[in-house]
Amino acid sequence: KATGIAPGMKVDLNVASAPAAAFGVLRARVTDVAPYPATFAEVENLFSDTQLAKQFTAKGLPTIVTVDFQTDPKTPSGFKWSTKSGPPFPLRSGIQVKATVIQGTQAPIKLVFGK
């Protein structure tokens, strides 16, 4: 379940073919959060791959969260990265990523002392 995730939240994506240690993370924003978990058929249709659908539903039905990549025409990929240019190559479709949704940014001192 995508509890606490809402449109507009920032997302950092670790891209399998572009290690974050070398190229940084891909920047995106949440644009939509499905109101209900997806069915197996919906997941299978999304991936067009039964094996992948089985993998993503093995621990329960997922909630589909849609993100839009932030663009940057100055990078080789055309997308915004946490580093200046990201990887020196374009991204291909179907690449594996791991997403981290940024649910808030607050200095630790503010958590202790407030404003």
PDB file as gemmi writes it, atoms N, CA and C in Angstrom:
CRYST1    1.000    1.000    1.000  90.00  90.00  90.00 P 1                      
ATOM      1  N   LYS A   1       0.841  -1.190   0.000  1.00  0.00           N  
ATOM      2  CA  LYS A   1       0.000   0.000   0.000  1.00  0.00           C  
ATOM      3  C   LYS A   1       0.879   1.243   0.000  1.00  0.00           C  
ATOM      4  N   ALA A   2       0.422   2.288  -0.654  1.00  0.00           N  
ATOM      5  CA  ALA A   2       1.204   3.509  -0.818  1.00  0.00           C  
ATOM      6  C   ALA A   2       0.784   4.558   0.211  1.00  0.00           C  
ATOM      7  N   THR A   3       0.667   4.159   1.466  1.00  0.00           N  
ATOM      8  CA  THR A   3       0.248   5.064   2.526  1.00  0.00           C  
ATOM      9  C   THR A   3       1.202   6.246   2.638  1.00  0.00           C  
ATOM     10  N   GLY A   4       0.647   7.442   2.690  1.00  0.00           N  
ATOM     11  CA  GLY A   4       1.460   8.639   2.864  1.00  0.00           C  
ATOM     12  C   GLY A   4       2.052   9.197   1.592  1.00  0.00           C  
ATOM     13  N   ILE A   5       1.847   8.532   0.469  1.00  0.00           N  
ATOM     14  CA  ILE A   5       2.369   9.030  -0.808  1.00  0.00           C  
ATOM     15  C   ILE A   5       1.270   9.806  -1.506  1.00  0.00           C  
ATOM     16  N   ALA A   6       1.611  10.998  -2.006  1.00  0.00           N  
ATOM     17  CA  ALA A   6       0.621  11.856  -2.648  1.00  0.00           C  
ATOM     18  C   ALA A   6       1.237  12.564  -3.853  1.00  0.00           C  
ATOM     19  N   PRO A   7       0.391  12.948  -4.805  1.00  0.00           N  
ATOM     20  CA  PRO A   7       0.893  13.711  -5.950  1.00  0.00           C  
ATOM     21  C   PRO A   7       1.673  14.940  -5.491  1.00  0.00           C  
ATOM     22  N   GLY A   8       2.737  15.226  -6.225  1.00  0.00           N  
ATOM     23  CA  GLY A   8       3.585  16.374  -5.928  1.00  0.00           C  
ATOM     24  C   GLY A   8       4.833  16.020  -5.135  1.00  0.00           C  
ATOM     25  N   MET A   9       4.836  14.859  -4.477  1.00  0.00           N  
ATOM     26  CA  MET A   9       6.009  14.472  -3.690  1.00  0.00           C  
ATOM     27  C   MET A   9       7.197  14.183  -4.604  1.00  0.00           C  
ATOM     28  N   LYS A  10       8.376  14.509  -4.110  1.00  0.00           N  
ATOM     29  CA  LYS A  10       9.609  14.241  -4.858  1.00  0.00           C  
ATOM     30  C   LYS A  10       9.965  12.768  -4.756  1.00  0.00           C  
ATOM     31  N   VAL A  11      10.588  12.271  -5.826  1.00  0.00           N  
ATOM     32  CA  VAL A  11      11.013  10.877  -5.889  1.00  0.00           C  
ATOM     33  C   VAL A  11      12.441  10.832  -6.411  1.00  0.00           C  
ATOM     34  N   ASP A  12      13.288  10.044  -5.742  1.00  0.00           N  
ATOM     35  CA  ASP A  12      14.638   9.772  -6.232  1.00  0.00           C  
ATOM     36  C   ASP A  12      14.650   8.337  -6.736  1.00  0.00           C  
ATOM     37  N   LEU A  13      15.165   8.141  -7.950  1.00  0.00           N  
ATOM     38  CA  LEU A  13      15.186   6.819  -8.557  1.00  0.00           C  
ATOM     39  C   LEU A  13      16.618   6.343  -8.755  1.00  0.00           C  
ATOM     40  N   ASN A  14      16.941   5.206  -8.151  1.00  0.00           N  
ATOM     41  CA  ASN A  14      18.224   4.558  -8.397  1.00  0.00           C  
ATOM     42  C   ASN A  14      18.043   3.709  -9.641  1.00  0.00           C  
ATOM     43  N   VAL A  15      18.825   3.994 -10.665  1.00  0.00           N  
ATOM     44  CA  VAL A  15      18.699   3.321 -11.956  1.00  0.00           C  
ATOM     45  C   VAL A  15      19.738   2.208 -12.040  1.00  0.00           C  
ATOM     46  N   ALA A  16      19.276   0.980 -12.335  1.00  0.00           N  
ATOM     47  CA  ALA A  16      20.155  -0.187 -12.348  1.00  0.00           C  
ATOM     48  C   ALA A  16      21.352  -0.021 -13.296  1.00  0.00           C  
ATOM     49  N   SER A  17      21.140   0.570 -14.449  1.00  0.00           N  
ATOM     50  CA  SER A  17      22.230   0.698 -15.432  1.00  0.00           C  
ATOM     51  C   SER A  17      23.098   1.934 -15.213  1.00  0.00           C  
ATOM     52  N   ALA A  18      22.769   2.735 -14.210  1.00  0.00           N  
ATOM     53  CA  ALA A  18      23.532   3.952 -13.903  1.00  0.00           C  
ATOM     54  C   ALA A  18      23.703   4.042 -12.389  1.00  0.00           C  
ATOM     55  N   PRO A  19      24.677   3.338 -11.822  1.00  0.00           N  
ATOM     56  CA  PRO A  19      24.842   3.299 -10.370  1.00  0.00           C  
ATOM     57  C   PRO A  19      24.883   4.684  -9.723  1.00  0.00           C  
ATOM     58  N   ALA A  20      24.107   4.844  -8.650  1.00  0.00           N  
ATOM     59  CA  ALA A  20      23.994   6.133  -7.966  1.00  0.00           C  
ATOM     60  C   ALA A  20      25.340   6.640  -7.470  1.00  0.00           C  
ATOM     61  N   ALA A  21      26.223   5.742  -7.053  1.00  0.00           N  
ATOM     62  CA  ALA A  21      27.538   6.159  -6.560  1.00  0.00           C  
ATOM     63  C   ALA A  21      28.345   6.873  -7.638  1.00  0.00           C  
ATOM     64  N   ALA A  22      28.114   6.510  -8.893  1.00  0.00           N  
ATOM     65  CA  ALA A  22      28.848   7.123  -9.997  1.00  0.00           C  
ATOM     66  C   ALA A  22      28.093   8.274 -10.662  1.00  0.00           C  
ATOM     67  N   PHE A  23      26.765   8.126 -10.787  1.00  0.00           N  
ATOM     68  CA  PHE A  23      26.002   9.084 -11.584  1.00  0.00           C  
ATOM     69  C   PHE A  23      24.908   9.843 -10.845  1.00  0.00           C  
ATOM     70  N   GLY A  24      24.668   9.509  -9.579  1.00  0.00           N  
ATOM     71  CA  GLY A  24      23.597  10.154  -8.828  1.00  0.00           C  
ATOM     72  C   GLY A  24      22.273   9.443  -9.053  1.00  0.00           C  
ATOM     73  N   VAL A  25      21.198  10.073  -8.599  1.00  0.00           N  
ATOM     74  CA  VAL A  25      19.860   9.498  -8.750  1.00  0.00           C  
ATOM     75  C   VAL A  25      19.036  10.347  -9.709  1.00  0.00           C  
ATOM     76  N   LEU A  26      18.124   9.693 -10.386  1.00  0.00           N  
ATOM     77  CA  LEU A  26      17.207  10.345 -11.316  1.00  0.00           C  
ATOM     78  C   LEU A  26      16.111  11.021 -10.504  1.00  0.00           C  
ATOM     79  N   ARG A  27      15.754  12.248 -10.856  1.00  0.00           N  
ATOM     80  CA  ARG A  27      14.750  13.011 -10.113  1.00  0.00           C  
ATOM     81  C   ARG A  27      13.387  12.921 -10.790  1.00  0.00           C  
ATOM     82  N   ALA A  28      12.352  12.769  -9.969  1.00  0.00           N  
ATOM     83  CA  ALA A  28      10.981  12.667 -10.480  1.00  0.00           C  
ATOM     84  C   ALA A  28      10.014  13.226  -9.448  1.00  0.00           C  
ATOM     85  N   ARG A  29       8.734  13.267  -9.825  1.00  0.00           N  
ATOM     86  CA  ARG A  29       7.667  13.684  -8.916  1.00  0.00           C  
ATOM     87  C   ARG A  29       6.480  12.753  -9.091  1.00  0.00           C  
ATOM     88  N   VAL A  30       5.805  12.476  -7.979  1.00  0.00           N  
ATOM     89  CA  VAL A  30       4.585  11.658  -8.020  1.00  0.00           C  
ATOM     90  C   VAL A  30       3.496  12.466  -8.715  1.00  0.00           C  
ATOM     91  N   THR A  31       2.841  11.844  -9.702  1.00  0.00           N  
ATOM     92  CA  THR A  31       1.732  12.518 -10.390  1.00  0.00           C  
ATOM     93  C   THR A  31       0.390  11.872 -10.080  1.00  0.00           C  
ATOM     94  N   ASP A  32       0.413  10.588  -9.676  1.00  0.00           N  
ATOM     95  CA  ASP A  32      -0.851   9.909  -9.383  1.00  0.00           C  
ATOM     96  C   ASP A  32      -0.596   8.718  -8.467  1.00  0.00           C  
ATOM     97  N   VAL A  33      -1.539   8.484  -7.575  1.00  0.00           N  
ATOM     98  CA  VAL A  33      -1.516   7.310  -6.698  1.00  0.00           C  
ATOM     99  C   VAL A  33      -2.874   6.626  -6.842  1.00  0.00           C  
ATOM    100  N   ALA A  34      -2.843   5.378  -7.271  1.00  0.00           N  
ATOM    101  CA  ALA A  34      -4.106   4.653  -7.449  1.00  0.00           C  
ATOM    102  C   ALA A  34      -4.834   4.545  -6.108  1.00  0.00           C  
ATOM    103  N   PRO A  35      -6.155   4.689  -6.112  1.00  0.00           N  
ATOM    104  CA  PRO A  35      -6.912   4.643  -4.856  1.00  0.00           C  
ATOM    105  C   PRO A  35      -7.009   3.244  -4.258  1.00  0.00           C  
ATOM    106  N   TYR A  36      -6.791   2.202  -5.091  1.00  0.00           N  
ATOM    107  CA  TYR A  36      -6.908   0.818  -4.628  1.00  0.00           C  
ATOM    108  C   TYR A  36      -5.732   0.004  -5.170  1.00  0.00           C  
ATOM    109  N   PRO A  37      -5.388  -1.077  -4.504  1.00  0.00           N  
ATOM    110  CA  PRO A  37      -4.345  -1.960  -5.040  1.00  0.00           C  
ATOM    111  C   PRO A  37      -4.738  -2.485  -6.423  1.00  0.00           C  
ATOM    112  N   ALA A  38      -3.740  -2.714  -7.249  1.00  0.00           N  
ATOM    113  CA  ALA A  38      -3.971  -3.239  -8.596  1.00  0.00           C  
ATOM    114  C   ALA A  38      -4.259  -4.734  -8.534  1.00  0.00           C  
ATOM    115  N   THR A  39      -5.058  -5.214  -9.453  1.00  0.00           N  
ATOM    116  CA  THR A  39      -5.292  -6.653  -9.563  1.00  0.00           C  
ATOM    117  C   THR A  39      -4.102  -7.282 -10.276  1.00  0.00           C  
ATOM    118  N   PHE A  40      -3.992  -8.600 -10.205  1.00  0.00           N  
ATOM    119  CA  PHE A  40      -2.923  -9.287 -10.922  1.00  0.00           C  
ATOM    120  C   PHE A  40      -2.999  -8.975 -12.416  1.00  0.00           C  
ATOM    121  N   ALA A  41      -4.211  -8.986 -12.970  1.00  0.00           N  
ATOM    122  CA  ALA A  41      -4.390  -8.711 -14.403  1.00  0.00           C  
ATOM    123  C   ALA A  41      -3.907  -7.310 -14.766  1.00  0.00           C  
ATOM    124  N   GLU A  42      -4.160  -6.335 -13.900  1.00  0.00           N  
ATOM    125  CA  GLU A  42      -3.694  -4.960 -14.172  1.00  0.00           C  
ATOM    126  C   GLU A  42      -2.172  -4.886 -14.158  1.00  0.00           C  
ATOM    127  N   VAL A  43      -1.555  -5.577 -13.205  1.00  0.00           N  
ATOM    128  CA  VAL A  43      -0.090  -5.586 -13.124  1.00  0.00           C  
ATOM    129  C   VAL A  43       0.490  -6.299 -14.346  1.00  0.00           C  
ATOM    130  N   GLU A  44      -0.106  -7.412 -14.710  1.00  0.00           N  
ATOM    131  CA  GLU A  44       0.348  -8.159 -15.885  1.00  0.00           C  
ATOM    132  C   GLU A  44       0.229  -7.303 -17.148  1.00  0.00           C  
ATOM    133  N   ASN A  45      -0.878  -6.572 -17.275  1.00  0.00           N  
ATOM    134  CA  ASN A  45      -1.078  -5.692 -18.424  1.00  0.00           C  
ATOM    135  C   ASN A  45      -0.062  -4.548 -18.436  1.00  0.00           C  
ATOM    136  N   LEU A  46       0.241  -4.022 -17.266  1.00  0.00           N  
ATOM    137  CA  LEU A  46       1.201  -2.920 -17.158  1.00  0.00           C  
ATOM    138  C   LEU A  46       2.580  -3.338 -17.659  1.00  0.00           C  
ATOM    139  N   PHE A  47       3.020  -4.531 -17.264  1.00  0.00           N  
ATOM    140  CA  PHE A  47       4.354  -5.008 -17.641  1.00  0.00           C  
ATOM    141  C   PHE A  47       4.376  -5.800 -18.938  1.00  0.00           C  
ATOM    142  N   SER A  48       3.207  -6.265 -19.394  1.00  0.00           N  
ATOM    143  CA  SER A  48       3.138  -7.158 -20.555  1.00  0.00           C  
ATOM    144  C   SER A  48       4.045  -8.373 -20.353  1.00  0.00           C  
ATOM    145  N   ASP A  49       4.075  -8.871 -19.105  1.00  0.00           N  
ATOM    146  CA  ASP A  49       4.966  -9.973 -18.767  1.00  0.00           C  
ATOM    147  C   ASP A  49       4.408 -10.692 -17.543  1.00  0.00           C  
ATOM    148  N   THR A  50       3.993 -11.929 -17.723  1.00  0.00           N  
ATOM    149  CA  THR A  50       3.387 -12.692 -16.637  1.00  0.00           C  
ATOM    150  C   THR A  50       4.382 -12.939 -15.505  1.00  0.00           C  
ATOM    151  N   GLN A  51       5.622 -13.290 -15.829  1.00  0.00           N  
ATOM    152  CA  GLN A  51       6.628 -13.572 -14.799  1.00  0.00           C  
ATOM    153  C   GLN A  51       6.898 -12.335 -13.939  1.00  0.00           C  
ATOM    154  N   LEU A  52       7.006 -11.184 -14.576  1.00  0.00           N  
ATOM    155  CA  LEU A  52       7.227  -9.934 -13.836  1.00  0.00           C  
ATOM    156  C   LEU A  52       6.020  -9.619 -12.964  1.00  0.00           C  
ATOM    157  N   ALA A  53       4.831  -9.843 -13.478  1.00  0.00           N  
ATOM    158  CA  ALA A  53       3.612  -9.614 -12.697  1.00  0.00           C  
ATOM    159  C   ALA A  53       3.590 -10.518 -11.469  1.00  0.00           C  
ATOM    160  N   LYS A  54       3.995 -11.781 -11.633  1.00  0.00           N  
ATOM    161  CA  LYS A  54       4.059 -12.703 -10.491  1.00  0.00           C  
ATOM    162  C   LYS A  54       5.057 -12.204  -9.448  1.00  0.00           C  
ATOM    163  N   GLN A  55       6.181 -11.702  -9.922  1.00  0.00           N  
ATOM    164  CA  GLN A  55       7.212 -11.181  -9.016  1.00  0.00           C  
ATOM    165  C   GLN A  55       6.686  -9.989  -8.211  1.00  0.00           C  
ATOM    166  N   PHE A  56       5.973  -9.082  -8.875  1.00  0.00           N  
ATOM    167  CA  PHE A  56       5.490  -7.874  -8.206  1.00  0.00           C  
ATOM    168  C   PHE A  56       4.246  -8.087  -7.354  1.00  0.00           C  
ATOM    169  N   THR A  57       3.608  -9.241  -7.493  1.00  0.00           N  
ATOM    170  CA  THR A  57       2.420  -9.509  -6.681  1.00  0.00           C  
ATOM    171  C   THR A  57       2.648 -10.643  -5.680  1.00  0.00           C  
ATOM    172  N   ALA A  58       3.852 -11.155  -5.602  1.00  0.00           N  
ATOM    173  CA  ALA A  58       4.164 -12.290  -4.728  1.00  0.00           C  
ATOM    174  C   ALA A  58       3.872 -12.001  -3.254  1.00  0.00           C  
ATOM    175  N   LYS A  59       4.047 -10.767  -2.827  1.00  0.00           N  
ATOM    176  CA  LYS A  59       3.831 -10.405  -1.418  1.00  0.00           C  
ATOM    177  C   LYS A  59       2.530  -9.633  -1.222  1.00  0.00           C  
ATOM    178  N   GLY A  60       1.642  -9.695  -2.203  1.00  0.00           N  
ATOM    179  CA  GLY A  60       0.378  -8.975  -2.123  1.00  0.00           C  
ATOM    180  C   GLY A  60       0.214  -8.054  -3.317  1.00  0.00           C  
ATOM    181  N   LEU A  61      -0.970  -7.540  -3.467  1.00  0.00           N  
ATOM    182  CA  LEU A  61      -1.256  -6.666  -4.607  1.00  0.00           C  
ATOM    183  C   LEU A  61      -0.692  -5.270  -4.360  1.00  0.00           C  
ATOM    184  N   PRO A  62       0.066  -4.736  -5.324  1.00  0.00           N  
ATOM    185  CA  PRO A  62       0.683  -3.418  -5.151  1.00  0.00           C  
ATOM    186  C   PRO A  62      -0.262  -2.275  -5.519  1.00  0.00           C  
ATOM    187  N   THR A  63       0.044  -1.117  -4.991  1.00  0.00           N  
ATOM    188  CA  THR A  63      -0.642   0.109  -5.402  1.00  0.00           C  
ATOM    189  C   THR A  63       0.231   0.778  -6.455  1.00  0.00           C  
ATOM    190  N   ILE A  64      -0.354   1.136  -7.569  1.00  0.00           N  
ATOM    191  CA  ILE A  64       0.414   1.747  -8.657  1.00  0.00           C  
ATOM    192  C   ILE A  64       0.582   3.239  -8.393  1.00  0.00           C  
ATOM    193  N   VAL A  65       1.831   3.660  -8.370  1.00  0.00           N  
ATOM    194  CA  VAL A  65       2.190   5.066  -8.180  1.00  0.00           C  
ATOM    195  C   VAL A  65       2.850   5.524  -9.479  1.00  0.00           C  
ATOM    196  N   THR A  66       2.312   6.573 -10.086  1.00  0.00           N  
ATOM    197  CA  THR A  66       2.845   7.101 -11.336  1.00  0.00           C  
ATOM    198  C   THR A  66       3.733   8.306 -11.040  1.00  0.00           C  
ATOM    199  N   VAL A  67       4.901   8.322 -11.671  1.00  0.00           N  
ATOM    200  CA  VAL A  67       5.814   9.452 -11.499  1.00  0.00           C  
ATOM    201  C   VAL A  67       6.195  10.021 -12.862  1.00  0.00           C  
ATOM    202  N   ASP A  68       6.501  11.295 -12.887  1.00  0.00           N  
ATOM    203  CA  ASP A  68       7.024  11.953 -14.088  1.00  0.00           C  
ATOM    204  C   ASP A  68       8.471  12.321 -13.823  1.00  0.00           C  
ATOM    205  N   PHE A  69       9.325  11.950 -14.748  1.00  0.00           N  
ATOM    206  CA  PHE A  69      10.732  12.326 -14.634  1.00  0.00           C  
ATOM    207  C   PHE A  69      10.878  13.817 -14.884  1.00  0.00           C  
ATOM    208  N   GLN A  70      11.750  14.455 -14.131  1.00  0.00           N  
ATOM    209  CA  GLN A  70      12.043  15.862 -14.376  1.00  0.00           C  
ATOM    210  C   GLN A  70      13.047  15.924 -15.529  1.00  0.00           C  
ATOM    211  N   THR A  71      12.806  16.808 -16.472  1.00  0.00           N  
ATOM    212  CA  THR A  71      13.672  16.883 -17.649  1.00  0.00           C  
ATOM    213  C   THR A  71      14.791  17.892 -17.464  1.00  0.00           C  
ATOM    214  N   ASP A  72      15.878  17.654 -18.176  1.00  0.00           N  
ATOM    215  CA  ASP A  72      17.013  18.568 -18.229  1.00  0.00           C  
ATOM    216  C   ASP A  72      17.699  18.352 -19.567  1.00  0.00           C  
ATOM    217  N   PRO A  73      17.471  19.235 -20.540  1.00  0.00           N  
ATOM    218  CA  PRO A  73      18.038  19.056 -21.882  1.00  0.00           C  
ATOM    219  C   PRO A  73      19.567  19.109 -21.916  1.00  0.00           C  
ATOM    220  N   LYS A  74      20.195  19.522 -20.813  1.00  0.00           N  
ATOM    221  CA  LYS A  74      21.658  19.606 -20.783  1.00  0.00           C  
ATOM    222  C   LYS A  74      22.329  18.272 -20.471  1.00  0.00           C  
ATOM    223  N   THR A  75      21.553  17.273 -20.029  1.00  0.00           N  
ATOM    224  CA  THR A  75      22.148  15.978 -19.697  1.00  0.00           C  
ATOM    225  C   THR A  75      22.018  15.024 -20.891  1.00  0.00           C  
ATOM    226  N   PRO A  76      22.935  14.060 -21.022  1.00  0.00           N  
ATOM    227  CA  PRO A  76      22.854  13.095 -22.133  1.00  0.00           C  
ATOM    228  C   PRO A  76      21.551  12.293 -22.142  1.00  0.00           C  
ATOM    229  N   SER A  77      20.976  12.047 -20.963  1.00  0.00           N  
ATOM    230  CA  SER A  77      19.725  11.287 -20.900  1.00  0.00           C  
ATOM    231  C   SER A  77      18.504  12.161 -21.152  1.00  0.00           C  
ATOM    232  N   GLY A  78      18.677  13.472 -20.985  1.00  0.00           N  
ATOM    233  CA  GLY A  78      17.546  14.390 -21.122  1.00  0.00           C  
ATOM    234  C   GLY A  78      16.750  14.563 -19.845  1.00  0.00           C  
ATOM    235  N   PHE A  79      17.222  13.926 -18.759  1.00  0.00           N  
ATOM    236  CA  PHE A  79      16.524  13.985 -17.480  1.00  0.00           C  
ATOM    237  C   PHE A  79      17.386  14.624 -16.408  1.00  0.00           C  
ATOM    238  N   LYS A  80      16.731  15.106 -15.348  1.00  0.00           N  
ATOM    239  CA  LYS A  80      17.426  15.735 -14.236  1.00  0.00           C  
ATOM    240  C   LYS A  80      17.948  14.666 -13.275  1.00  0.00           C  
ATOM    241  N   TRP A  81      19.187  14.852 -12.839  1.00  0.00           N  
ATOM    242  CA  TRP A  81      19.853  13.945 -11.909  1.00  0.00           C  
ATOM    243  C   TRP A  81      20.326  14.721 -10.692  1.00  0.00           C  
ATOM    244  N   SER A  82      20.676  14.007  -9.639  1.00  0.00           N  
ATOM    245  CA  SER A  82      21.202  14.671  -8.445  1.00  0.00           C  
ATOM    246  C   SER A  82      22.625  15.176  -8.677  1.00  0.00           C  
ATOM    247  N   THR A  83      23.287  14.660  -9.705  1.00  0.00           N  
ATOM    248  CA  THR A  83      24.596  15.172 -10.107  1.00  0.00           C  
ATOM    249  C   THR A  83      24.386  16.096 -11.299  1.00  0.00           C  
ATOM    250  N   LYS A  84      25.441  16.756 -11.718  1.00  0.00           N  
ATOM    251  CA  LYS A  84      25.312  17.738 -12.798  1.00  0.00           C  
ATOM    252  C   LYS A  84      24.822  17.145 -14.109  1.00  0.00           C  
ATOM    253  N   SER A  85      25.343  15.965 -14.498  1.00  0.00           N  
ATOM    254  CA  SER A  85      24.970  15.449 -15.809  1.00  0.00           C  
ATOM    255  C   SER A  85      24.425  14.031 -15.831  1.00  0.00           C  
ATOM    256  N   GLY A  86      24.466  13.316 -14.706  1.00  0.00           N  
ATOM    257  CA  GLY A  86      23.999  11.935 -14.720  1.00  0.00           C  
ATOM    258  C   GLY A  86      24.900  11.071 -15.582  1.00  0.00           C  
ATOM    259  N   PRO A  87      24.409   9.940 -16.080  1.00  0.00           N  
ATOM    260  CA  PRO A  87      25.244   9.063 -16.891  1.00  0.00           C  
ATOM    261  C   PRO A  87      25.494   9.650 -18.283  1.00  0.00           C  
ATOM    262  N   PRO A  88      26.592   9.245 -18.915  1.00  0.00           N  
ATOM    263  CA  PRO A  88      26.919   9.793 -20.242  1.00  0.00           C  
ATOM    264  C   PRO A  88      26.219   9.059 -21.388  1.00  0.00           C  
ATOM    265  N   PHE A  89      25.034   8.529 -21.130  1.00  0.00           N  
ATOM    266  CA  PHE A  89      24.304   7.788 -22.154  1.00  0.00           C  
ATOM    267  C   PHE A  89      22.801   7.960 -21.914  1.00  0.00           C  
ATOM    268  N   PRO A  90      21.997   7.774 -22.964  1.00  0.00           N  
ATOM    269  CA  PRO A  90      20.540   7.856 -22.785  1.00  0.00           C  
ATOM    270  C   PRO A  90      20.016   6.615 -22.065  1.00  0.00           C  
ATOM    271  N   LEU A  91      18.864   6.743 -21.430  1.00  0.00           N  
ATOM    272  CA  LEU A  91      18.241   5.610 -20.758  1.00  0.00           C  
ATOM    273  C   LEU A  91      17.370   4.856 -21.752  1.00  0.00           C  
ATOM    274  N   ARG A  92      17.275   3.546 -21.557  1.00  0.00           N  
ATOM    275  CA  ARG A  92      16.402   2.748 -22.415  1.00  0.00           C  
ATOM    276  C   ARG A  92      15.158   2.342 -21.629  1.00  0.00           C  
ATOM    277  N   SER A  93      14.104   2.051 -22.313  1.00  0.00           N  
ATOM    278  CA  SER A  93      12.869   1.656 -21.626  1.00  0.00           C  
ATOM    279  C   SER A  93      13.030   0.266 -21.023  1.00  0.00           C  
ATOM    280  N   GLY A  94      12.226  -0.032 -20.020  1.00  0.00           N  
ATOM    281  CA  GLY A  94      12.247  -1.337 -19.389  1.00  0.00           C  
ATOM    282  C   GLY A  94      13.363  -1.535 -18.384  1.00  0.00           C  
ATOM    283  N   ILE A  95      14.041  -0.469 -18.038  1.00  0.00           N  
ATOM    284  CA  ILE A  95      15.166  -0.569 -17.112  1.00  0.00           C  
ATOM    285  C   ILE A  95      14.656  -0.649 -15.673  1.00  0.00           C  
ATOM    286  N   GLN A  96      15.343  -1.394 -14.845  1.00  0.00           N  
ATOM    287  CA  GLN A  96      14.923  -1.552 -13.450  1.00  0.00           C  
ATOM    288  C   GLN A  96      15.373  -0.343 -12.625  1.00  0.00           C  
ATOM    289  N   VAL A  97      14.462   0.149 -11.795  1.00  0.00           N  
ATOM    290  CA  VAL A  97      14.769   1.266 -10.897  1.00  0.00           C  
ATOM    291  C   VAL A  97      14.236   0.957  -9.507  1.00  0.00           C  
ATOM    292  N   LYS A  98      14.820   1.603  -8.517  1.00  0.00           N  
ATOM    293  CA  LYS A  98      14.311   1.522  -7.151  1.00  0.00           C  
ATOM    294  C   LYS A  98      13.990   2.946  -6.731  1.00  0.00           C  
ATOM    295  N   ALA A  99      12.746   3.171  -6.337  1.00  0.00           N  
ATOM    296  CA  ALA A  99      12.280   4.516  -6.022  1.00  0.00           C  
ATOM    297  C   ALA A  99      12.271   4.780  -4.523  1.00  0.00           C  
ATOM    298  N   THR A 100      12.644   5.995  -4.168  1.00  0.00           N  
ATOM    299  CA  THR A 100      12.521   6.483  -2.799  1.00  0.00           C  
ATOM    300  C   THR A 100      11.679   7.745  -2.847  1.00  0.00           C  
ATOM    301  N   VAL A 101      10.521   7.720  -2.199  1.00  0.00           N  
ATOM    302  CA  VAL A 101       9.643   8.893  -2.157  1.00  0.00           C  
ATOM    303  C   VAL A 101      10.083   9.756  -0.986  1.00  0.00           C  
ATOM    304  N   ILE A 102      10.329  11.037  -1.266  1.00  0.00           N  
ATOM    305  CA  ILE A 102      10.752  11.979  -0.238  1.00  0.00           C  
ATOM    306  C   ILE A 102       9.488  12.541   0.406  1.00  0.00           C  
ATOM    307  N   GLN A 103       9.192  12.097   1.624  1.00  0.00           N  
ATOM    308  CA  GLN A 103       7.943  12.490   2.270  1.00  0.00           C  
ATOM    309  C   GLN A 103       8.055  13.780   3.053  1.00  0.00           C  
ATOM    310  N   GLY A 104       9.239  14.300   3.179  1.00  0.00           N  
ATOM    311  CA  GLY A 104       9.406  15.575   3.861  1.00  0.00           C  
ATOM    312  C   GLY A 104      10.876  15.907   3.989  1.00  0.00           C  
ATOM    313  N   THR A 105      11.167  17.172   4.008  1.00  0.00           N  
ATOM    314  CA  THR A 105      12.548  17.602   4.205  1.00  0.00           C  
ATOM    315  C   THR A 105      12.547  18.620   5.327  1.00  0.00           C  
ATOM    316  N   GLN A 106      13.170  18.230   6.413  1.00  0.00           N  
ATOM    317  CA  GLN A 106      13.224  19.101   7.574  1.00  0.00           C  
ATOM    318  C   GLN A 106      14.563  18.881   8.265  1.00  0.00           C  
ATOM    319  N   ALA A 107      15.202  19.950   8.653  1.00  0.00           N  
ATOM    320  CA  ALA A 107      16.477  19.841   9.349  1.00  0.00           C  
ATOM    321  C   ALA A 107      16.276  19.122  10.677  1.00  0.00           C  
ATOM    322  N   PRO A 108      17.172  18.183  11.036  1.00  0.00           N  
ATOM    323  CA  PRO A 108      17.014  17.439  12.296  1.00  0.00           C  
ATOM    324  C   PRO A 108      16.866  18.339  13.524  1.00  0.00           C  
ATOM    325  N   ILE A 109      17.532  19.481  13.532  1.00  0.00           N  
ATOM    326  CA  ILE A 109      17.458  20.397  14.679  1.00  0.00           C  
ATOM    327  C   ILE A 109      16.024  20.902  14.864  1.00  0.00           C  
ATOM    328  N   LYS A 110      15.281  21.064  13.772  1.00  0.00           N  
ATOM    329  CA  LYS A 110      13.894  21.516  13.861  1.00  0.00           C  
ATOM    330  C   LYS A 110      12.995  20.458  14.467  1.00  0.00           C  
ATOM    331  N   LEU A 111      13.348  19.190  14.287  1.00  0.00           N  
ATOM    332  CA  LEU A 111      12.565  18.124  14.894  1.00  0.00           C  
ATOM    333  C   LEU A 111      12.711  18.148  16.410  1.00  0.00           C  
ATOM    334  N   VAL A 112      13.870  18.572  16.875  1.00  0.00           N  
ATOM    335  CA  VAL A 112      14.137  18.614  18.313  1.00  0.00           C  
ATOM    336  C   VAL A 112      13.570  19.879  18.938  1.00  0.00           C  
ATOM    337  N   PHE A 113      13.851  21.039  18.332  1.00  0.00           N  
ATOM    338  CA  PHE A 113      13.482  22.320  18.925  1.00  0.00           C  
ATOM    339  C   PHE A 113      12.298  23.010  18.270  1.00  0.00           C  
ATOM    340  N   GLY A 114      11.737  22.444  17.226  1.00  0.00           N  
ATOM    341  CA  GLY A 114      10.626  23.088  16.542  1.00  0.00           C  
ATOM    342  C   GLY A 114      11.112  24.207  15.635  1.00  0.00           C  
ATOM    343  N   LYS A 115      10.215  25.102  15.301  1.00  0.00           N  
ATOM    344  CA  LYS A 115      10.528  26.197  14.385  1.00  0.00           C  
ATOM    345  C   LYS A 115      11.881  26.759  14.684  1.00  0.00           C  
TER     346      LYS A 115                                                      
END                                                                             
